[in-house]
Structure formats: C-alpha cells, structure tokens
Amino acid sequence: MAGVSMSRRTIALVLAVLLAALATIALISYINGLEDKTLEGQTPEDVFVAKQDIPAGVSGDTASQQGLIEKRTVPQKFVPAGAITTLQDISGKIAIVQIFKDEIIVGPRFAAEGTATRVLPIPTGKQAISVQVATAPAVAGFIQPGDKISVMVQINRVAQTANGTPIKNPALNGPFVHYLLQGIDVLAVGSRVVSSAAATNANGQPANAEQTGCCLLTVALTPAQAEQLVFAINNGQIYLTLLPDRAPVASTAGRTATNLFQ
C-alpha cells in the first residue's frame, strides 16, 4: 500500500510540473503577443513637419527656403493620409490655410496659385467675417478652428426716453458689460503681421503677431449678427470666451457699476 501511495504522489508531482511548464509557456506566448501588438505600426517613417507656423498664402518654396519646414521620423501609425514625401510635392504651390507648428504637412494644405478653392467651410445662411482681437481678449491664443466662442461687449450706455430725453439714472447709464453673441463657430485663426514703422522688432524687421499681441479670428455669423459685432467693435470693447462642448447658453443681466459685486 505504501508503494501505491508513493506512486500516486509521484504522478501528482509530475502532473504539477507539467502544468506549471504549460502555464509558463502560455504566459511567455501571451507576453510575446503583447510585444508584437505594441510594436505593430511602429515602423519609422520620414515626414515633413512645420518647424514654425506657416501662414496661409506662403509658398512651399518660400517655407522651405526660410527653414519653416523640417524632416522628422515618426512611427508609421502617426503618419496622416496625404502626408508629403518630398518638398517637390508642394513646390510651386501656396498654403491655402495656416499650418501650425509641429503639424505634419499634407498635400491638400497646398494648392497651385490661382486655384479656385473653398478654404472656409461657411455654414448655409451665414457669412464669414474676420475680427482683430488682442491676445488677452482672444483667450490668450487658445482659440482654434472648429471651436465655439461667445462675445462680450463693454459699451457706454446713454439711457433716454422714447422722445430722446436723457434719463438720469446711474443704473442705466455709463459702462455696461453683457454677452452680445454666444456659440459662434470659429472658421479660421490667423496672425496679422504689422508692417508699420512703429511695430518693428530689435532687428528693425516687422514684428510678428505674437510680438504685437494681436491676432485675427474668422467666424461664421448671420447678417444681423455681423452687424452687431461690427457695431460693438467700432463703439465699444469686446472680449471672447472659449466654450466647452455642449455649453449651455449664459443667461445674465449684464454688469454695471451698480451691480458689479452682486
């Protein structure tokens, strides 16, 4: 009986060793599979990247000559469709939209000069209008094409009756801040280069938009909204807010000196 018991223990031990070996083999195979999946698409590929912002209207040849484009190597899975493989792909063409720093350059960003292209995706029933805004009122440059923004305006109100008689009421007169437009679609964001003598850098060259602290935003508005925005710009001061996804409409009474701290 002792011999039978010993034989069973030996068989159990052998089976345990075999199961452990099989488990080890399965684990190694699983890890190797993960490594293969991780490395999938990691084949390096050369691309051309904007070393600095390339404004719309700049030719591919000029961007190349001025060192605005450089070659980099990135994993193949990060290479977008249409990425150029040689600078000859954009030679003789101009950028039809602004290309931002570190953006991989794709062929559709450039077109032959004079080619009729619809650069801005203007929604039906709206018009594109560009406004110049200082860096701080433009949310410090964080606004990008495709974002939604709202516009606040500060104006000096002058209250009066229907027949034009002034109303002497501090709550109705003086500086007034309120939302003017909300949920506006941003179509494009571009920089304005100031070429006046007063706006030059230390080398006597025209200062860029970042140095002068101003930028251009192109937005889509209805005709009535466009009128409101132009009036606000010419007769007051505007500030922009950047909206998160599905932001609700703000409902406020506006601010004057009488309710500023309420």
Secondary structure, DSSP 8 states (H G I E B T S, - for coil): -HHHHHHHHHHHHHHHHHHHHHHHHHHHHHHHHHHHHHHTT--EEEEEEESS-B-TT-BHHHHHHTT-EEEEEEEGGG--TTB-SSGGGGTTEEESS-B-TT-B-BGGGEEETT-----S---TT-EEEEEEEETTTTGGGT--TT-EEEEEEEEEE--B-TTS-B---TTTSEEEEEEEEEEEEEEEEE-----STTSB-TTSSB--HHHHTEEEEEEEE-HHHHHHHHHHHHHSEEEEEE--TT--------B-TTTTT-
